[in-house]
């Protein structure tokens, strides 16, 4: 297996791993994010919350992995955009990590609430509200806002270079625009992120990542396109 095919398979696997761990992470966070009595449920379901945090940390590693693995391929066509893509992927990973820290901090708060016995509930709830708000904003800025930016970057290079069939980057750029629009609409309070409209606007970019992942695992990058890019550099 040559290096380009190996890189393609790694990117494909990491894209799927990122999607799976992101979904599992949200599900595992449910007791501490969505329960009305999250201050008690969090501590009671501590192992589940920690597993959710671990899933998101795997998501972070996967996101960084896709960017760094694609960089040597993308830079052959446009090094500047390829570098921007890596930077914004890293920024997306940092934002998601801040969200993980907020969830683990909320778990600590829940444990302190239980240990206090008969605490000042209002003060604990205020702190909990702040930590949940931090997670909500990182959940918006990472998987929506930053994702939209870096998706359009690699999709643009894929479209211009023909590294993959053009219907994939066209779907990617369309999905990137829609998920970016979704982020703006949520920020201005027009829609809720976890809603029917939020799901509809996020679906194309999710479909793009899965189609791209399957294509890269099965077919890899277009070797003739890579050869053409290499020839232009000489």
C-alpha positions, 0 to 999 in steps of 0.5 A: 500500500503506497503512502497516499492510499494509507493516508486516505484510509487513515483519514476515512477511519478517523472521520468515522471515529470522530462522528461515532464518538461525538454522538456517543459523547452527547448521549452519555452526557444526558444525565448531567446535561438534560436532567432537571436534578442534574446536581444529583444525577451527575454524581450518581452517573459519574462513570457514564459522564466520564465515559462521555468525556473520554469519547469527546477526547477521542473526537478531539484526537480524531479531528486533529488526526484528519487534518495532519494526515491530509495536510501533506496531500492538500499542500501540494495544491495550495499550501496556504489553505492547507495550513489554514485547514490545520489551524482551524481543525486545531482550533475546533479541537481546542473548543471541544476540549474546553467543553469537555473540561466544563462537563468534568467541572460540572461533575465535580460540582455535582459531587460537591453538592452531594457531599455538602448534604444540605447545601445552598442550592441556589449557589450550586445551581448558578455555578451549574448553569454557567458550566452548562452554558460553556458546554452549550457554546463550545458545542455550537462553536466547535461542531458547527462554526469551526467545522463549517470553516475547515470543511469548506477549505478542504472541500475547495481543494478537493474540488479544484484538484479532483482528488475525489469525485467532485460531487463529494466536495460540492456536497461538502461546501454546501454542507459547510455553508448550511452548518455555518448558517445554522451556527449563526441562526443559533447565536442570534436565537432564531433556532435552537441547535438541538431542533428539527431545523438544527438537524436539517442544516447539519445533515449535509455536512455529516453526510459529506463526511461519511461519504468522503470517509467511505470513498477514501477507505474504498478508493483512496485519493485520485492518483492521477490528480496527485501526479498532476499536482506533483508535476506542476511543482517541478 
